[in-house]
Amino acid sequence: MKEIIFEKTGKPLEVLELRESEIPTPKENEVLIRVTARNINPSDLMFIQGMYGITPKLPSSAGFEGSGIIEKGDVSGRFAKGMRVMFTAIGTWREYVAVPAGGVIPVPQNMPDEIACQAFVNPMTAYGMLEKSGLQENDWLLITAGASAFGKFALQLAKEKGIKVAATVRHDDQKALLESLGADLVINSEKEKIQKLIPELTGGGVHVVFDAVSGLLGAKALSCLRTNGKMMVFGALSLENMPVNSGLLIFKNLTLEGFWLSTWIDSLDHKARIEAFGKVFHFLVSESSQVDIAGKYPLEEFKKAIEAYETPGRNGKILLMS
C-alpha cells in the first residue's frame, strides 16, 4: 500500500515522503479500513513538526481523521466488510489503516466521503466549545481565524442558537463569505484595530472568544471581552505564545481556559456522546449548512496538497483522496 511517512520531525514538505508498505493486519479488537478520503488540519502539520500535544513515534504517518470502507470487520459483527465509516487514528495518510473498532463510526447514507472525512475534529470541536461556553441567545461570540474550517462550522452552529458572531479574517475577500454565513461583524485583523472596533460595535465587548491563533492576535482578542467574559483557546496557528495582560484578567474578572476535543469527549457519558454526534451529523447533511472544499489530491500529490493548503486566503478544506 502507499503511505506518507516522516522519519524525523520538521517542515512537512521537507520531511514527508511517499512509500510502499505492507497492508496492516488488524488485531482481534480492530477493523481494517481502506481509506478513501482524509483532510488536512493544522493539527496534522503541527504533529509532523513535533509541535502538537501528541508526540509522534517515528517513523510515523500523519493525519488524525478520515473516512473509508471496512475491508475486514470486527469479531462482534458490528462492522462488516463493505460498510462506510469515519474514524480517528494517528496516521491516516495511507491507503489502509487498522484501528480499534471502538473508534469507528458508521457514515450516514447521505453523507459523501468528502464530508465524512472532516466530520469529526472541526465540527465536533465547534459543537463542544459552544456547549461548554455558556453562550445564550443574543450573546456575542468572537471567533479568530473566522474563515477557517472550524470558524465556519462554529459560526453556522452559533447562528442556529441565535448567538451574535464577530470574526477576524486576514483577507478582505473573506468578509463577504462569512457575512453570507450569518456573521454579524467581520474585521480584517491585518488592517483594523480589533481591540478598538469590536468593543465599540458590540456594545461593550463580546461575552466569549474562541481563539485558534494565540500570539499577538490572541492578546488583542482577549481585550475585546466585556467584564466577566471568557476566552477559550483551542489552537496556536501563529506558533507563538500569547502575551497575557494580567490587569485585564483581574479588573474585568476574565476567564482564560483551554479546550482539547479528546478531553471534552472523554468527559461525556455514552448518551451525551451519541447526542453530540447526532446533532453534528444532522448539521453536516442539512441543506442549509455549508462545507467548503478547496481542492482534492491523490496521495501521490501530497506535496501539491500541502502547498495548496498553505495558500494565503484559501477558503475550504484540502483533501487527500484515494
C-alpha positions in Angstrom: 0.0 0.0 0.0 1.0 3.6 -0.4 1.6 5.7 2.7 3.0 9.1 3.6 5.8 8.8 6.2 8.2 11.0 8.1 11.3 9.7 10.0 12.1 12.9 11.7 10.1 16.0 12.7 10.3 19.1 10.7 8.6 21.2 8.0 6.2 18.8 6.2 7.5 19.5 2.6 11.0 18.7 3.8 10.4 15.5 5.9 7.4 13.7 4.3 7.9 11.0 1.7 5.7 8.5 -0.1 6.5 4.8 0.5 5.2 1.4 -0.4 4.4 -0.7 2.7 2.6 -3.8 3.8 -1.1 -3.7 4.4 -1.5 -3.8 8.2 -3.0 -6.9 9.9 -5.8 -6.0 12.3 -5.8 -7.3 15.9 -8.8 -9.0 17.4 -10.4 -5.8 18.6 -9.6 -3.9 15.4 -11.0 -3.4 11.9 -9.1 -2.9 8.6 -10.2 0.1 6.7 -9.5 1.1 3.1 -9.1 4.8 3.4 -10.9 6.8 0.7 -10.6 10.4 2.0 -8.6 12.4 4.5 -8.5 16.1 5.2 -5.5 18.3 6.2 -5.9 20.1 9.5 -3.5 22.5 11.3 -3.0 19.8 14.0 -1.7 17.4 11.3 1.1 19.8 10.2 1.9 20.7 13.8 2.2 16.9 14.6 4.7 16.5 11.8 6.8 19.3 13.2 6.7 17.9 16.7 4.7 20.9 18.0 1.4 19.1 18.9 0.1 17.7 22.2 0.8 14.1 20.9 4.4 13.2 20.2 5.0 11.1 17.1 6.6 7.7 17.4 9.0 7.7 14.5 8.7 6.7 11.7 5.1 7.8 11.6 2.4 8.6 9.2 0.4 11.9 9.5 -3.3 12.7 9.7 -5.8 12.2 12.5 -9.1 11.6 10.8 -10.5 10.1 7.6 -13.3 8.1 6.0 -13.2 4.8 4.2 -14.7 1.3 3.7 -14.4 -1.7 6.0 -12.2 -4.4 4.4 -12.2 -6.7 7.4 -14.8 -6.3 10.1 -14.6 -6.9 13.9 -15.5 -10.2 15.7 -18.7 -8.7 17.1 -20.1 -8.3 13.6 -21.0 -4.6 14.2 -18.7 -3.5 11.4 -19.0 -5.7 8.3 -17.0 -5.7 5.1 -18.1 -3.0 2.7 -19.5 -0.7 5.4 -18.7 3.0 5.0 -17.2 4.5 8.2 -15.4 7.6 9.5 -12.7 7.2 12.1 -9.8 8.9 14.0 -6.3 7.5 14.3 -2.7 8.5 14.4 -1.6 8.3 10.8 -4.5 8.4 8.2 -2.4 9.5 5.2 -2.1 5.9 3.9 -4.3 3.6 1.9 -5.1 1.1 4.7 -5.3 1.5 8.5 -6.1 -0.9 11.3 -7.9 0.9 14.1 -9.8 -0.2 17.3 -13.5 -0.8 16.5 -14.5 1.5 19.3 -13.1 4.5 17.5 -15.1 3.8 14.3 -18.4 5.5 13.4 -20.8 4.4 10.6 -21.2 7.1 7.9 -24.8 8.3 7.4 -26.1 7.2 4.0 -26.5 10.7 2.6 -23.1 11.9 3.7 -20.3 11.8 1.0 -16.7 10.8 1.8 -15.6 14.4 1.3 -17.7 15.5 4.3 -17.3 12.3 6.3 -13.5 12.7 6.4 -13.8 16.0 8.1 -16.9 15.3 10.2 -15.1 14.8 13.5 -12.3 17.2 14.5 -13.6 20.7 13.4 -17.4 20.3 13.7 -17.2 18.4 17.0 -14.8 20.9 18.4 -17.1 23.8 17.4 -20.1 21.9 18.9 -18.2 21.1 22.1 -16.9 24.6 22.6 -20.4 26.1 22.1 -21.8 23.6 24.6 -19.2 24.5 27.2 -19.1 28.2 26.6 -22.4 29.0 28.3 -23.4 31.4 25.5 -27.1 32.3 25.3 -29.3 33.8 22.6 -28.2 37.3 21.7 -24.8 37.0 23.4 -21.7 37.9 21.4 -19.1 35.4 20.3 -15.7 36.4 18.7 -14.0 33.8 16.5 -10.4 34.4 15.5 -9.4 32.9 12.1 -13.1 33.0 11.2 -12.6 31.8 7.6 -11.0 28.6 8.8 -13.0 25.3 8.6 -13.5 25.4 12.3 -14.5 29.1 12.2 -17.2 28.5 9.5 -18.6 25.5 11.4 -18.7 27.4 14.7 -20.3 30.4 13.0 -23.1 28.4 11.5 -23.8 26.4 14.7 -23.8 29.6 16.8 -26.2 31.3 14.5 -28.6 28.3 14.9 -28.7 29.2 18.6 -29.3 32.9 18.0 -25.8 33.9 19.1 -24.3 37.0 17.6 -21.0 36.4 15.9 -18.0 38.6 15.3 -15.0 37.1 13.4 -11.5 38.1 12.4 -10.0 37.5 9.0 -6.8 38.4 7.2 -8.1 39.0 3.7 -10.9 41.4 2.7 -12.5 38.9 0.3 -13.2 36.6 3.2 -15.6 39.2 4.7 -18.4 38.6 2.2 -18.0 34.8 2.7 -18.6 35.0 6.4 -21.3 37.5 6.1 -23.1 35.2 3.8 -23.0 32.5 6.5 -24.6 34.9 9.0 -21.7 36.7 10.7 -22.8 40.0 12.3 -19.4 41.6 12.3 -16.2 40.7 10.4 -12.9 42.6 11.0 -9.7 42.3 9.0 -7.2 42.0 11.8 -4.3 42.9 9.4 -5.8 46.3 8.7 -8.1 47.2 11.5 -7.7 47.5 15.3 -10.0 44.8 16.6 -9.3 45.8 20.2 -10.9 49.2 19.5 -13.6 48.3 16.9 -15.1 45.2 18.4 -15.9 46.6 21.9 -17.4 49.7 20.2 -19.6 47.7 17.7 -20.7 45.0 20.2 -22.0 47.3 22.9 -19.0 46.9 25.3 -17.3 43.8 24.1 -18.0 40.1 23.4 -19.1 37.6 26.0 -16.8 34.7 24.8 -13.8 34.4 22.4 -12.9 31.2 20.6 -9.2 31.6 19.8 -7.4 29.5 17.3 -4.4 31.7 16.8 -2.8 32.6 20.1 0.2 35.1 19.8 -0.4 38.8 19.4 -3.9 38.3 17.8 -5.0 36.2 20.8 -3.9 39.0 23.1 -5.9 41.5 21.1 -8.9 39.3 21.1 -8.6 38.9 24.9 -9.0 42.7 25.2 -12.3 42.5 23.2 -14.0 40.7 26.1 -16.5 42.5 28.3 -16.5 42.2 32.1 -16.9 38.6 33.3 -16.1 37.4 29.7 -14.3 34.1 28.8 -11.7 33.2 26.3 -11.5 29.6 25.2 -8.1 28.7 23.5 -8.0 25.6 21.3 -5.2 26.4 18.8 -2.0 28.2 18.1 -1.9 28.9 14.4 0.6 31.7 15.0 3.0 29.2 16.6 3.6 31.8 19.3 2.6 32.0 22.9 0.0 34.6 23.9 1.3 37.6 25.9 -1.4 37.9 28.6 -2.4 41.2 30.2 -2.8 40.3 33.8 -4.5 43.6 34.5 -7.3 42.8 32.1 -7.8 39.4 33.7 -8.0 41.0 37.2 -10.1 44.1 36.6 -12.5 42.6 34.1 -12.7 39.3 36.1 -12.0 37.4 32.9 -11.6 33.6 32.5 -8.9 32.1 30.2 -9.2 28.4 29.6 -8.0 25.7 27.1 -10.1 23.3 25.1 -9.0 20.0 23.7 -11.6 17.8 21.9 -10.3 14.5 23.2 -10.6 15.7 26.8 -14.1 17.0 26.3 -15.4 13.9 24.6 -13.8 11.7 27.4 -15.9 13.8 29.9 -19.2 12.8 28.3 -21.2 9.7 29.1 -22.4 7.4 26.3 -25.8 9.1 25.9 -24.2 12.6 25.7 -21.7 11.4 23.1 -24.5 9.9 20.9 -26.5 13.1 21.2 -23.4 15.2 20.2 -22.6 13.1 17.2 -26.2 13.1 16.1 -26.6 16.8 16.2 -23.3 17.4 14.4 -24.1 14.9 11.7 -27.6 16.4 11.2 -26.0 19.8 10.8 -23.4 18.5 8.2 -26.0 16.9 6.0 -28.5 19.7 6.3 -29.2 21.6 3.0 -28.7 24.9 5.0 -25.2 24.1 6.1 -22.1 24.9 4.0 -19.0 22.8 4.0 -16.3 24.2 1.7 -13.7 22.1 -0.2 -10.9 24.0 -2.0 -9.1 21.0 -3.6 -8.7 17.2 -3.8 -5.4 15.5 -4.4 -4.3 11.8 -4.6 -1.8 10.6 -2.0 0.9 10.8 -4.7 0.4 14.5 -4.9 0.7 15.2 -1.2 3.2 18.0 -1.8 0.8 19.8 -4.1 -1.9 19.3 -1.5 0.2 20.9 1.3 1.2 23.8 -1.0 -2.5 24.4 -1.7 -3.3 24.2 2.0 -0.7 26.9 2.7 -2.0 29.2 0.0 -2.9 32.6 1.7 -6.6 33.4 1.7 -7.7 29.8 0.9 -11.4 29.2 1.5 -12.2 25.5 2.0 -10.6 22.2 3.0 -7.8 20.4 1.1 -8.5 16.7 0.9 -6.2 13.7 0.1 -8.3 11.2 -1.8 -7.9 7.5 -2.8 
